[in-house]
Amino acid sequence: MTIISNNAKGLKKRNKRLRLIEYLNKHLSHEGIIFLQETHSKEGDEMKWRNDFKGPVFYSHGTSNSCGVLTA
């Protein structure tokens, strides 16, 4: 199993999010976990991001003082 942790520095822009997903898929075996910090996510982002990641995704959106994390 491969585990990847990455500082996303914001994933609001879809192009950036898709580039990151492509990069992660190249470095992740078929069984693995991705931890992303500083996603700058909100509840409204969940559905579109889940479609982009194409798998189970778990969020902790944080507050205005914290940037949120994502586990896929």
PQR file of N, CA, C, O and H, with PARSE charges and radii, in Angstrom:
ATOM      1  N   MET A   1       0.839  -1.174   0.000 -0.4000 1.5000
ATOM      2  CA  MET A   1       0.000   0.000   0.000 -0.0000 2.0000
ATOM      3  C   MET A   1       0.886   1.239   0.000  0.5500 1.7000
ATOM      4  O   MET A   1       1.920   1.276   0.666 -0.5500 1.4000
ATOM      5  N   THR A   2       0.475   2.241  -0.745 -0.4000 1.5000
ATOM      6  CA  THR A   2       1.191   3.511  -0.823 -0.0000 2.0000
ATOM      7  C   THR A   2       0.392   4.580  -0.088  0.5500 1.7000
ATOM      8  O   THR A   2      -0.833   4.632  -0.201 -0.5500 1.4000
ATOM      9  H   THR A   2      -0.366   2.211  -1.286  0.4000 1.0000
ATOM     10  N   ILE A   3       1.071   5.417   0.649 -0.4000 1.5000
ATOM     11  CA  ILE A   3       0.438   6.544   1.337 -0.0000 2.0000
ATOM     12  C   ILE A   3       1.147   7.806   0.874  0.5500 1.7000
ATOM     13  O   ILE A   3       2.374   7.895   0.920 -0.5500 1.4000
ATOM     14  H   ILE A   3       2.066   5.375   0.741  0.4000 1.0000
ATOM     15  N   ILE A   4       0.355   8.789   0.423 -0.4000 1.5000
ATOM     16  CA  ILE A   4       0.903  10.058  -0.059 -0.0000 2.0000
ATOM     17  C   ILE A   4       0.295  11.186   0.765  0.5500 1.7000
ATOM     18  O   ILE A   4      -0.915  11.211   0.991 -0.5500 1.4000
ATOM     19  H   ILE A   4      -0.641   8.716   0.386  0.4000 1.0000
ATOM     20  N   SER A   5       1.123  12.107   1.208 -0.4000 1.5000
ATOM     21  CA  SER A   5       0.680  13.311   1.902 -0.0000 2.0000
ATOM     22  C   SER A   5       1.182  14.501   1.097  0.5500 1.7000
ATOM     23  O   SER A   5       2.340  14.533   0.681 -0.5500 1.4000
ATOM     24  H   SER A   5       2.105  12.086   1.024  0.4000 1.0000
ATOM     25  N   ASN A   6       0.301  15.485   0.878 -0.4000 1.5000
ATOM     26  CA  ASN A   6       0.657  16.604   0.011 -0.0000 2.0000
ATOM     27  C   ASN A   6      -0.002  17.874   0.513  0.5500 1.7000
ATOM     28  O   ASN A   6      -1.157  17.847   0.937 -0.5500 1.4000
ATOM     29  H   ASN A   6      -0.640  15.458   1.216  0.4000 1.0000
ATOM     30  N   ASN A   7       0.717  18.986   0.471 -0.4000 1.5000
ATOM     31  CA  ASN A   7       0.144  20.293   0.759 -0.0000 2.0000
ATOM     32  C   ASN A   7      -0.441  20.810  -0.549  0.5500 1.7000
ATOM     33  O   ASN A   7       0.298  21.185  -1.460 -0.5500 1.4000
ATOM     34  H   ASN A   7       1.656  19.008   0.127  0.4000 1.0000
ATOM     35  N   ALA A   8      -1.754  20.830  -0.640 -0.4000 1.5000
ATOM     36  CA  ALA A   8      -2.424  21.179  -1.895 -0.0000 2.0000
ATOM     37  C   ALA A   8      -2.398  22.674  -2.185  0.5500 1.7000
ATOM     38  O   ALA A   8      -2.509  23.072  -3.345 -0.5500 1.4000
ATOM     39  H   ALA A   8      -2.354  20.525   0.100  0.4000 1.0000
ATOM     40  N   LYS A   9      -2.256  23.501  -1.173 -0.4000 1.5000
ATOM     41  CA  LYS A   9      -2.252  24.959  -1.336 -0.0000 2.0000
ATOM     42  C   LYS A   9      -3.462  25.445  -2.114  0.5500 1.7000
ATOM     43  O   LYS A   9      -3.358  26.346  -2.946 -0.5500 1.4000
ATOM     44  H   LYS A   9      -2.166  23.178  -0.231  0.4000 1.0000
ATOM     45  N   GLY A  10      -4.617  24.838  -1.834 -0.4000 1.5000
ATOM     46  CA  GLY A  10      -5.887  25.249  -2.447 -0.0000 2.0000
ATOM     47  C   GLY A  10      -6.233  24.435  -3.669  0.5500 1.7000
ATOM     48  O   GLY A  10      -5.408  24.245  -4.563 -0.5500 1.4000
ATOM     49  H   GLY A  10      -4.702  24.107  -1.157  0.4000 1.0000
ATOM     50  N   LEU A  11      -7.480  23.947  -3.700 -0.4000 1.5000
ATOM     51  CA  LEU A  11      -7.942  23.137  -4.841 -0.0000 2.0000
ATOM     52  C   LEU A  11      -9.239  23.676  -5.445  0.5500 1.7000
ATOM     53  O   LEU A  11      -9.990  22.921  -6.064 -0.5500 1.4000
ATOM     54  H   LEU A  11      -8.150  24.101  -2.974  0.4000 1.0000
ATOM     55  N   LYS A  12      -9.506  24.941  -5.276 -0.4000 1.5000
ATOM     56  CA  LYS A  12     -10.738  25.530  -5.822 -0.0000 2.0000
ATOM     57  C   LYS A  12     -10.771  25.481  -7.354  0.5500 1.7000
ATOM     58  O   LYS A  12     -11.817  25.210  -7.943 -0.5500 1.4000
ATOM     59  H   LYS A  12      -8.897  25.554  -4.773  0.4000 1.0000
ATOM     60  N   LYS A  13      -9.644  25.738  -7.988 -0.4000 1.5000
ATOM     61  CA  LYS A  13      -9.601  25.746  -9.456 -0.0000 2.0000
ATOM     62  C   LYS A  13      -9.565  24.318  -9.974  0.5500 1.7000
ATOM     63  O   LYS A  13      -8.697  23.533  -9.591 -0.5500 1.4000
ATOM     64  H   LYS A  13      -8.794  25.958  -7.509  0.4000 1.0000
ATOM     65  N   ARG A  14     -10.503  23.984 -10.839 -0.4000 1.5000
ATOM     66  CA  ARG A  14     -10.642  22.606 -11.327 -0.0000 2.0000
ATOM     67  C   ARG A  14      -9.391  22.137 -12.082  0.5500 1.7000
ATOM     68  O   ARG A  14      -8.978  20.989 -11.921 -0.5500 1.4000
ATOM     69  H   ARG A  14     -11.208  24.622 -11.150  0.4000 1.0000
ATOM     70  N   ASN A  15      -8.783  23.000 -12.898 -0.4000 1.5000
ATOM     71  CA  ASN A  15      -7.576  22.610 -13.639 -0.0000 2.0000
ATOM     72  C   ASN A  15      -6.459  22.185 -12.696  0.5500 1.7000
ATOM     73  O   ASN A  15      -5.791  21.179 -12.937 -0.5500 1.4000
ATOM     74  H   ASN A  15      -9.118  23.933 -13.029  0.4000 1.0000
ATOM     75  N   LYS A  16      -6.256  22.940 -11.632 -0.4000 1.5000
ATOM     76  CA  LYS A  16      -5.227  22.603 -10.654 -0.0000 2.0000
ATOM     77  C   LYS A  16      -5.568  21.274  -9.974  0.5500 1.7000
ATOM     78  O   LYS A  16      -4.703  20.419  -9.789 -0.5500 1.4000
ATOM     79  H   LYS A  16      -6.799  23.757 -11.437  0.4000 1.0000
ATOM     80  N   ARG A  17      -6.853  21.116  -9.604 -0.4000 1.5000
ATOM     81  CA  ARG A  17      -7.295  19.889  -8.947 -0.0000 2.0000
ATOM     82  C   ARG A  17      -7.081  18.677  -9.839  0.5500 1.7000
ATOM     83  O   ARG A  17      -6.615  17.643  -9.360 -0.5500 1.4000
ATOM     84  H   ARG A  17      -7.556  21.811  -9.754  0.4000 1.0000
ATOM     85  N   LEU A  18      -7.410  18.776 -11.130 -0.4000 1.5000
ATOM     86  CA  LEU A  18      -7.247  17.655 -12.060 -0.0000 2.0000
ATOM     87  C   LEU A  18      -5.777  17.341 -12.313  0.5500 1.7000
ATOM     88  O   LEU A  18      -5.411  16.173 -12.442 -0.5500 1.4000
ATOM     89  H   LEU A  18      -7.788  19.616 -11.519  0.4000 1.0000
ATOM     90  N   ARG A  19      -4.925  18.370 -12.387 -0.4000 1.5000
ATOM     91  CA  ARG A  19      -3.485  18.137 -12.543 -0.0000 2.0000
ATOM     92  C   ARG A  19      -2.922  17.403 -11.334  0.5500 1.7000
ATOM     93  O   ARG A  19      -2.098  16.499 -11.471 -0.5500 1.4000
ATOM     94  H   ARG A  19      -5.223  19.319 -12.282  0.4000 1.0000
ATOM     95  N   LEU A  20      -3.373  17.799 -10.155 -0.4000 1.5000
ATOM     96  CA  LEU A  20      -2.907  17.132  -8.937 -0.0000 2.0000
ATOM     97  C   LEU A  20      -3.386  15.684  -8.903  0.5500 1.7000
ATOM     98  O   LEU A  20      -2.616  14.792  -8.545 -0.5500 1.4000
ATOM     99  H   LEU A  20      -4.042  18.533 -10.043  0.4000 1.0000
ATOM    100  N   ILE A  21      -4.625  15.439  -9.262 -0.4000 1.5000
ATOM    101  CA  ILE A  21      -5.153  14.071  -9.297 -0.0000 2.0000
ATOM    102  C   ILE A  21      -4.361  13.219 -10.278  0.5500 1.7000
ATOM    103  O   ILE A  21      -4.027  12.074  -9.975 -0.5500 1.4000
ATOM    104  H   ILE A  21      -5.250  16.164  -9.553  0.4000 1.0000
ATOM    105  N   GLU A  22      -4.056  13.767 -11.452 -0.4000 1.5000
ATOM    106  CA  GLU A  22      -3.262  13.038 -12.452 -0.0000 2.0000
ATOM    107  C   GLU A  22      -1.880  12.695 -11.886  0.5500 1.7000
ATOM    108  O   GLU A  22      -1.412  11.565 -12.028 -0.5500 1.4000
ATOM    109  H   GLU A  22      -4.327  14.698 -11.698  0.4000 1.0000
ATOM    110  N   TYR A  23      -1.239  13.657 -11.255 -0.4000 1.5000
ATOM    111  CA  TYR A  23       0.084  13.432 -10.650 -0.0000 2.0000
ATOM    112  C   TYR A  23       0.000  12.347  -9.576  0.5500 1.7000
ATOM    113  O   TYR A  23       0.841  11.449  -9.534 -0.5500 1.4000
ATOM    114  H   TYR A  23      -1.619  14.575 -11.139  0.4000 1.0000
ATOM    115  N   LEU A  24      -1.000  12.426  -8.719 -0.4000 1.5000
ATOM    116  CA  LEU A  24      -1.141  11.456  -7.633 -0.0000 2.0000
ATOM    117  C   LEU A  24      -1.414  10.058  -8.170  0.5500 1.7000
ATOM    118  O   LEU A  24      -0.892   9.077  -7.640 -0.5500 1.4000
ATOM    119  H   LEU A  24      -1.683  13.155  -8.753  0.4000 1.0000
ATOM    120  N   ASN A  25      -2.221   9.960  -9.208 -0.4000 1.5000
ATOM    121  CA  ASN A  25      -2.514   8.647  -9.792 -0.0000 2.0000
ATOM    122  C   ASN A  25      -1.257   7.989 -10.366  0.5500 1.7000
ATOM    123  O   ASN A  25      -1.136   6.765 -10.332 -0.5500 1.4000
ATOM    124  H   ASN A  25      -2.645  10.757  -9.639  0.4000 1.0000
ATOM    125  N   LYS A  26      -0.327   8.780 -10.889 -0.4000 1.5000
ATOM    126  CA  LYS A  26       0.922   8.233 -11.427 -0.0000 2.0000
ATOM    127  C   LYS A  26       1.796   7.662 -10.320  0.5500 1.7000
ATOM    128  O   LYS A  26       2.565   6.731 -10.554 -0.5500 1.4000
ATOM    129  H   LYS A  26      -0.425   9.775 -10.917  0.4000 1.0000
ATOM    130  N   HIS A  27       1.681   8.217  -9.110 -0.4000 1.5000
ATOM    131  CA  HIS A  27       2.553   7.818  -8.013 -0.0000 2.0000
ATOM    132  C   HIS A  27       1.866   6.925  -6.986  0.5500 1.7000
ATOM    133  O   HIS A  27       2.473   6.567  -5.977 -0.5500 1.4000
ATOM    134  H   HIS A  27       1.056   8.974  -8.920  0.4000 1.0000
ATOM    135  N   LEU A  28       0.628   6.567  -7.225 -0.4000 1.5000
ATOM    136  CA  LEU A  28      -0.133   5.781  -6.262 -0.0000 2.0000
ATOM    137  C   LEU A  28      -0.454   4.420  -6.851  0.5500 1.7000
ATOM    138  O   LEU A  28      -0.955   4.322  -7.971 -0.5500 1.4000
ATOM    139  H   LEU A  28       0.134   6.857  -8.045  0.4000 1.0000
ATOM    140  N   SER A  29      -0.168   3.382  -6.101 -0.4000 1.5000
ATOM    141  CA  SER A  29      -0.553   2.045  -6.558 -0.0000 2.0000
ATOM    142  C   SER A  29      -2.077   1.931  -6.495  0.5500 1.7000
ATOM    143  O   SER A  29      -2.752   2.845  -6.020 -0.5500 1.4000
ATOM    144  H   SER A  29       0.239   3.462  -5.191  0.4000 1.0000
ATOM    145  N   HIS A  30      -2.611   0.817  -6.973 -0.4000 1.5000
ATOM    146  CA  HIS A  30      -4.065   0.666  -7.002 -0.0000 2.0000
ATOM    147  C   HIS A  30      -4.660   0.654  -5.600  0.5500 1.7000
ATOM    148  O   HIS A  30      -5.858   0.887  -5.443 -0.5500 1.4000
ATOM    149  H   HIS A  30      -2.063   0.075  -7.359  0.4000 1.0000
ATOM    150  N   GLU A  31      -3.849   0.387  -4.576 -0.4000 1.5000
ATOM    151  CA  GLU A  31      -4.301   0.466  -3.195 -0.0000 2.0000
ATOM    152  C   GLU A  31      -3.456   1.499  -2.487  0.5500 1.7000
ATOM    153  O   GLU A  31      -2.243   1.334  -2.352 -0.5500 1.4000
ATOM    154  H   GLU A  31      -2.875   0.197  -4.704  0.4000 1.0000
ATOM    155  N   GLY A  32      -4.088   2.558  -2.037 -0.4000 1.5000
ATOM    156  CA  GLY A  32      -3.335   3.589  -1.357 -0.0000 2.0000
ATOM    157  C   GLY A  32      -4.250   4.631  -0.759  0.5500 1.7000
ATOM    158  O   GLY A  32      -5.462   4.624  -0.973 -0.5500 1.4000
ATOM    159  H   GLY A  32      -5.073   2.693  -2.147  0.4000 1.0000
ATOM    160  N   ILE A  33      -3.649   5.517  -0.014 -0.4000 1.5000
ATOM    161  CA  ILE A  33      -4.372   6.598   0.652 -0.0000 2.0000
ATOM    162  C   ILE A  33      -3.668   7.899   0.322  0.5500 1.7000
ATOM    163  O   ILE A  33      -2.439   7.969   0.302 -0.5500 1.4000
ATOM    164  H   ILE A  33      -2.664   5.523   0.160  0.4000 1.0000
ATOM    165  N   ILE A  34      -4.463   8.931   0.064 -0.4000 1.5000
ATOM    166  CA  ILE A  34      -3.941  10.264  -0.211 -0.0000 2.0000
ATOM    167  C   ILE A  34      -4.430  11.195   0.893  0.5500 1.7000
ATOM    168  O   ILE A  34      -5.627  11.256   1.172 -0.5500 1.4000
ATOM    169  H   ILE A  34      -5.461   8.875   0.080  0.4000 1.0000
ATOM    170  N   PHE A  35      -3.515  11.911   1.515 -0.4000 1.5000
ATOM    171  CA  PHE A  35      -3.850  12.942   2.492 -0.0000 2.0000
ATOM    172  C   PHE A  35      -3.487  14.291   1.889  0.5500 1.7000
ATOM    173  O   PHE A  35      -2.332  14.522   1.530 -0.5500 1.4000
ATOM    174  H   PHE A  35      -2.542  11.861   1.289  0.4000 1.0000
ATOM    175  N   LEU A  36      -4.461  15.176   1.778 -0.4000 1.5000
ATOM    176  CA  LEU A  36      -4.205  16.512   1.243 -0.0000 2.0000
ATOM    177  C   LEU A  36      -4.528  17.540   2.319  0.5500 1.7000
ATOM    178  O   LEU A  36      -5.605  17.509   2.914 -0.5500 1.4000
ATOM    179  H   LEU A  36      -5.399  14.988   2.070  0.4000 1.0000
ATOM    180  N   GLN A  37      -3.596  18.444   2.562 -0.4000 1.5000
ATOM    181  CA  GLN A  37      -3.841  19.520   3.514 -0.0000 2.0000
ATOM    182  C   GLN A  37      -3.938  20.836   2.763  0.5500 1.7000
ATOM    183  O   GLN A  37      -3.513  20.943   1.613 -0.5500 1.4000
ATOM    184  H   GLN A  37      -2.721  18.469   2.079  0.4000 1.0000
ATOM    185  N   GLU A  38      -4.500  21.833   3.427 -0.4000 1.5000
ATOM    186  CA  GLU A  38      -4.739  23.151   2.839 -0.0000 2.0000
ATOM    187  C   GLU A  38      -5.549  23.056   1.547  0.5500 1.7000
ATOM    188  O   GLU A  38      -5.176  23.640   0.529 -0.5500 1.4000
ATOM    189  H   GLU A  38      -4.845  21.746   4.361  0.4000 1.0000
ATOM    190  N   THR A  39      -6.652  22.322   1.593 -0.4000 1.5000
ATOM    191  CA  THR A  39      -7.508  22.181   0.411 -0.0000 2.0000
ATOM    192  C   THR A  39      -8.407  23.396   0.195  0.5500 1.7000
ATOM    193  O   THR A  39      -8.884  23.620  -0.918 -0.5500 1.4000
ATOM    194  H   THR A  39      -6.956  21.847   2.419  0.4000 1.0000
ATOM    195  N   HIS A  40      -8.642  24.180   1.243 -0.4000 1.5000
ATOM    196  CA  HIS A  40      -9.552  25.330   1.187 -0.0000 2.0000
ATOM    197  C   HIS A  40     -10.949  24.884   0.720  0.5500 1.7000
ATOM    198  O   HIS A  40     -11.581  25.547  -0.102 -0.5500 1.4000
ATOM    199  H   HIS A  40      -8.255  23.998   2.146  0.4000 1.0000
ATOM    200  N   SER A  41     -11.407  23.770   1.252 -0.4000 1.5000
ATOM    201  CA  SER A  41     -12.701  23.213   0.843 -0.0000 2.0000
ATOM    202  C   SER A  41     -13.831  23.695   1.737  0.5500 1.7000
ATOM    203  O   SER A  41     -13.622  24.112   2.876 -0.5500 1.4000
ATOM    204  H   SER A  41     -10.893  23.232   1.920  0.4000 1.0000
ATOM    205  N   LYS A  42     -15.046  23.622   1.177 -0.4000 1.5000
ATOM    206  CA  LYS A  42     -16.284  23.926   1.890 -0.0000 2.0000
ATOM    207  C   LYS A  42     -17.288  22.840   1.536  0.5500 1.7000
ATOM    208  O   LYS A  42     -17.078  22.083   0.588 -0.5500 1.4000
ATOM    209  H   LYS A  42     -15.216  23.283   0.251  0.4000 1.0000
ATOM    210  N   GLU A  43     -18.377  22.759   2.291 -0.4000 1.5000
ATOM    211  CA  GLU A  43     -19.375  21.724   2.027 -0.0000 2.0000
ATOM    212  C   GLU A  43     -19.859  21.732   0.585  0.5500 1.7000
ATOM    213  O   GLU A  43     -20.120  20.668   0.022 -0.5500 1.4000
ATOM    214  H   GLU A  43     -18.548  23.374   3.061  0.4000 1.0000
ATOM    215  N   GLY A  44     -19.982  22.890  -0.020 -0.4000 1.5000
ATOM    216  CA  GLY A  44     -20.456  22.999  -1.398 -0.0000 2.0000
ATOM    217  C   GLY A  44     -19.518  22.396  -2.425  0.5500 1.7000
ATOM    218  O   GLY A  44     -19.923  22.163  -3.564 -0.5500 1.4000
ATOM    219  H   GLY A  44     -19.770  23.754   0.437  0.4000 1.0000
ATOM    220  N   ASP A  45     -18.272  22.138  -2.049 -0.4000 1.5000
ATOM    221  CA  ASP A  45     -17.279  21.563  -2.958 -0.0000 2.0000
ATOM    222  C   ASP A  45     -17.339  20.037  -3.015  0.5500 1.7000
ATOM    223  O   ASP A  45     -16.823  19.435  -3.956 -0.5500 1.4000
ATOM    224  H   ASP A  45     -17.943  22.327  -1.124  0.4000 1.0000
ATOM    225  N   GLU A  46     -17.950  19.418  -2.035 -0.4000 1.5000
ATOM    226  CA  GLU A  46     -17.856  17.974  -1.872 -0.0000 2.0000
ATOM    227  C   GLU A  46     -18.277  17.178  -3.103  0.5500 1.7000
ATOM    228  O   GLU A  46     -17.535  16.292  -3.527 -0.5500 1.4000
ATOM    229  H   GLU A  46     -18.369  19.907  -1.270  0.4000 1.0000
ATOM    230  N   MET A  47     -19.425  17.456  -3.683 -0.4000 1.5000
ATOM    231  CA  MET A  47     -19.938  16.645  -4.796 -0.0000 2.0000
ATOM    232  C   MET A  47     -19.042  16.734  -6.023  0.5500 1.7000
ATOM    233  O   MET A  47     -18.708  15.707  -6.614 -0.5500 1.4000
ATOM    234  H   MET A  47     -20.027  18.176  -3.338  0.4000 1.0000
ATOM    235  N   LYS A  48     -18.646  17.944  -6.420 -0.4000 1.5000
ATOM    236  CA  LYS A  48     -17.810  18.071  -7.631 -0.0000 2.0000
ATOM    237  C   LYS A  48     -16.425  17.480  -7.393  0.5500 1.7000
ATOM    238  O   LYS A  48     -15.849  16.893  -8.309 -0.5500 1.4000
ATOM    239  H   LYS A  48     -18.918  18.778  -5.941  0.4000 1.0000
ATOM    240  N   TRP A  49     -15.879  17.620  -6.193 -0.4000 1.5000
ATOM    241  CA  TRP A  49     -14.567  17.048  -5.909 -0.0000 2.0000
ATOM    242  C   TRP A  49     -14.651  15.536  -5.859  0.5500 1.7000
ATOM    243  O   TRP A  49     -13.740  14.848  -6.320 -0.5500 1.4000
ATOM    244  H   TRP A  49     -16.347  18.097  -5.450  0.4000 1.0000
ATOM    245  N   ARG A  50     -15.734  15.009  -5.303 -0.4000 1.5000
ATOM    246  CA  ARG A  50     -15.910  13.549  -5.257 -0.0000 2.0000
ATOM    247  C   ARG A  50     -15.946  12.996  -6.683  0.5500 1.7000
ATOM    248  O   ARG A  50     -15.379  11.933  -6.938 -0.5500 1.4000
ATOM    249  H   ARG A  50     -16.474  15.568  -4.929  0.4000 1.0000
ATOM    250  N   ASN A  51     -16.591  13.685  -7.607 -0.4000 1.5000
ATOM    251  CA  ASN A  51     -16.629  13.259  -9.009 -0.0000 2.0000
ATOM    252  C   ASN A  51     -15.236  13.302  -9.636  0.5500 1.7000
ATOM    253  O   ASN A  51     -14.893  12.423 -10.426 -0.5500 1.4000
ATOM    254  H   ASN A  51     -17.051  14.548  -7.400  0.4000 1.0000
ATOM    255  N   ASP A  52     -14.438  14.298  -9.303 -0.4000 1.5000
ATOM    256  CA  ASP A  52     -13.082  14.402  -9.849 -0.0000 2.0000
ATOM    257  C   ASP A  52     -12.171  13.300  -9.305  0.5500 1.7000
ATOM    258  O   ASP A  52     -11.381  12.729 -10.056 -0.5500 1.4000
ATOM    259  H   ASP A  52     -14.717  15.012  -8.661  0.4000 1.0000
ATOM    260  N   PHE A  53     -12.273  12.998  -8.012 -0.4000 1.5000
ATOM    261  CA  PHE A  53     -11.407  11.982  -7.410 -0.0000 2.0000
ATOM    262  C   PHE A  53     -11.878  10.567  -7.713  0.5500 1.7000
ATOM    263  O   PHE A  53     -11.082   9.634  -7.608 -0.5500 1.4000
ATOM    264  H   PHE A  53     -12.915  13.462  -7.401  0.4000 1.0000
ATOM    265  N   LYS A  54     -13.136  10.369  -8.084 -0.4000 1.5000
ATOM    266  CA  LYS A  54     -13.678   9.074  -8.498 -0.0000 2.0000
ATOM    267  C   LYS A  54     -13.402   7.967  -7.482  0.5500 1.7000
ATOM    268  O   LYS A  54     -12.900   6.900  -7.835 -0.5500 1.4000
ATOM    269  H   LYS A  54     -13.783  11.127  -8.169  0.4000 1.0000
ATOM    270  N   GLY A  55     -13.722   8.220  -6.265 -0.4000 1.5000
ATOM    271  CA  GLY A  55     -13.557   7.233  -5.207 -0.0000 2.0000
ATOM    272  C   GLY A  55     -14.016   7.820  -3.891  0.5500 1.7000
ATOM    273  O   GLY A  55     -14.469   8.964  -3.843 -0.5500 1.4000
ATOM    274  H   GLY A  55     -14.130   9.086  -5.978  0.4000 1.0000
ATOM    275  N   PRO A  56     -13.906   7.052  -2.827 -0.5600 1.5000
ATOM    276  CA  PRO A  56     -14.321   7.598  -1.530  0.2800 2.0000
ATOM    277  C   PRO A  56     -13.419   8.751  -1.107  0.5500 1.7000
ATOM    278  O   PRO A  56     -12.194   8.665  -1.186 -0.5500 1.4000
ATOM    279  N   VAL A  57     -14.049   9.822  -0.661 -0.4000 1.5000
ATOM    280  CA  VAL A  57     -13.335  11.020  -0.242 -0.0000 2.0000
ATOM    281  C   VAL A  57     -13.917  11.464   1.094  0.5500 1.7000
ATOM    282  O   VAL A  57     -15.135  11.484   1.270 -0.5500 1.4000
ATOM    283  H   VAL A  57     -15.045   9.892  -0.597  0.4000 1.0000
ATOM    284  N   PHE A  58     -13.054  11.816   2.022 -0.4000 1.5000
ATOM    285  CA  PHE A  58     -13.475  12.269   3.339 -0.0000 2.0000
ATOM    286  C   PHE A  58     -12.891  13.654   3.583  0.5500 1.7000
ATOM    287  O   PHE A  58     -11.726  13.907   3.275 -0.5500 1.4000
ATOM    288  H   PHE A  58     -12.065  11.800   1.879  0.4000 1.0000
ATOM    289  N   TYR A  59     -13.710  14.555   4.141 -0.4000 1.5000
ATOM    290  CA  TYR A  59     -13.321  15.953   4.283 -0.0000 2.0000
ATOM    291  C   TYR A  59     -13.324  16.385   5.739  0.5500 1.7000
ATOM    292  O   TYR A  59     -14.072  15.847   6.555 -0.5500 1.4000
ATOM    293  H   TYR A  59     -14.656  14.350   4.391  0.4000 1.0000
ATOM    294  N   SER A  60     -12.498  17.344   6.055 -0.4000 1.5000
ATOM    295  CA  SER A  60     -12.573  18.146   7.264 -0.0000 2.0000
ATOM    296  C   SER A  60     -12.317  19.566   6.785  0.5500 1.7000
ATOM    297  O   SER A  60     -11.171  19.957   6.564 -0.5500 1.4000
ATOM    298  H   SER A  60     -11.891  17.782   5.392  0.4000 1.0000
ATOM    299  N   HIS A  61     -13.382  20.331   6.627 -0.4000 1.5000
ATOM    300  CA  HIS A  61     -13.285  21.629   5.968 -0.0000 2.0000
ATOM    301  C   HIS A  61     -12.558  22.684   6.788  0.5500 1.7000
ATOM    302  O   HIS A  61     -11.979  23.612   6.223 -0.5500 1.4000
ATOM    303  H   HIS A  61     -14.313  20.013   6.807  0.4000 1.0000
ATOM    304  N   GLY A  62     -12.579  22.560   8.078 -0.4000 1.5000
ATOM    305  CA  GLY A  62     -11.890  23.548   8.896 -0.0000 2.0000
ATOM    306  C   GLY A  62     -12.728  24.793   9.090  0.5500 1.7000
ATOM    307  O   GLY A  62     -13.943  24.778   8.893 -0.5500 1.4000
ATOM    308  H   GLY A  62     -13.049  21.806   8.536  0.4000 1.0000
ATOM    309  N   THR A  63     -12.066  25.873   9.479 -0.4000 1.5000
ATOM    310  CA  THR A  63     -12.709  27.152   9.741 -0.0000 2.0000
ATOM    311  C   THR A  63     -11.977  28.229   8.951  0.5500 1.7000
ATOM    312  O   THR A  63     -11.103  27.938   8.134 -0.5500 1.4000
ATOM    313  H   THR A  63     -11.079  25.885   9.639  0.4000 1.0000
ATOM    314  N   SER A  64     -12.349  29.472   9.211 -0.4000 1.5000
ATOM    315  CA  SER A  64     -11.652  30.565   8.513 -0.0000 2.0000
ATOM    316  C   SER A  64     -10.192  30.658   8.937  0.5500 1.7000
ATOM    317  O   SER A  64      -9.379  31.252   8.229 -0.5500 1.4000
ATOM    318  H   SER A  64     -13.058  29.708   9.875  0.4000 1.0000
ATOM    319  N   ASN A  65      -9.848  30.075  10.091 -0.4000 1.5000
ATOM    320  CA  ASN A  65      -8.467  30.093  10.558 -0.0000 2.0000
ATOM    321  C   ASN A  65      -7.685  28.845  10.159  0.5500 1.7000
ATOM    322  O   ASN A  65      -6.468  28.797  10.336 -0.5500 1.4000
ATOM    323  H   ASN A  65     -10.508  29.592  10.667  0.4000 1.0000
ATOM    324  N   SER A  66      -8.367  27.840   9.625 -0.4000 1.5000
ATOM    325  CA  SER A  66      -7.673  26.626   9.175 -0.0000 2.0000
ATOM    326  C   SER A  66      -8.157  26.300   7.782  0.5500 1.7000
ATOM    327  O   SER A  66      -9.274  26.667   7.417 -0.5500 1.4000
ATOM    328  H   SER A  66      -9.356  27.879   9.481  0.4000 1.0000
ATOM    329  N   CYS A  67      -7.357  25.632   7.008 -0.4000 1.5000
ATOM    330  CA  CYS A  67      -7.611  25.508   5.578 -0.0000 2.0000
ATOM    331  C   CYS A  67      -8.308  24.218   5.147  0.5500 1.7000
ATOM    332  O   CYS A  67      -8.715  24.119   3.990 -0.5500 1.4000
ATOM    333  H   CYS A  67      -6.449  25.334   7.305  0.4000 1.0000
ATOM    334  N   GLY A  68      -8.461  23.245   6.010 -0.4000 1.5000
ATOM    335  CA  GLY A  68      -9.154  22.015   5.656 -0.0000 2.0000
ATOM    336  C   GLY A  68      -8.238  20.947   5.107  0.5500 1.7000
ATOM    337  O   GLY A  68      -7.160  21.231   4.585 -0.5500 1.4000
ATOM    338  H   GLY A  68      -8.130  23.326   6.951  0.4000 1.0000
ATOM    339  N   VAL A  69      -8.696  19.694   5.236 -0.4000 1.5000
ATOM    340  CA  VAL A  69      -7.958  18.543   4.740 -0.0000 2.0000
ATOM    341  C   VAL A  69      -8.886  17.610   3.977  0.5500 1.7000
ATOM    342  O   VAL A  69     -10.106  17.684   4.126 -0.5500 1.4000
ATOM    343  H   VAL A  69      -9.572  19.464   5.660  0.4000 1.0000
ATOM    344  N   LEU A  70      -8.321  16.748   3.172 -0.4000 1.5000
ATOM    345  CA  LEU A  70      -9.065  15.768   2.383 -0.0000 2.0000
ATOM    346  C   LEU A  70      -8.305  14.461   2.422  0.5500 1.7000
ATOM    347  O   LEU A  70      -7.079  14.436   2.308 -0.5500 1.4000
ATOM    348  H   LEU A  70      -7.330  16.689   3.051  0.4000 1.0000
ATOM    349  N   THR A  71      -9.043  13.371   2.586 -0.4000 1.5000
ATOM    350  CA  THR A  71      -8.464  12.034   2.530 -0.0000 2.0000
ATOM    351  C   THR A  71      -9.173  11.261   1.447  0.5500 1.7000
ATOM    352  O   THR A  71     -10.400  11.163   1.462 -0.5500 1.4000
ATOM    353  H   THR A  71     -10.038  13.391   2.679  0.4000 1.0000
ATOM    354  N   ALA A  72      -8.431  10.707   0.505 -0.4000 1.5000
ATOM    355  CA  ALA A  72      -9.033   9.943  -0.594 -0.0000 2.0000
ATOM    356  C   ALA A  72      -8.361   8.588  -0.675  0.5500 1.7000
ATOM    357  O   ALA A  72      -8.710   7.776  -1.532 -0.5500 1.4000
ATOM    358  H   ALA A  72      -7.434  10.786   0.492  0.4000 1.0000
TER
END
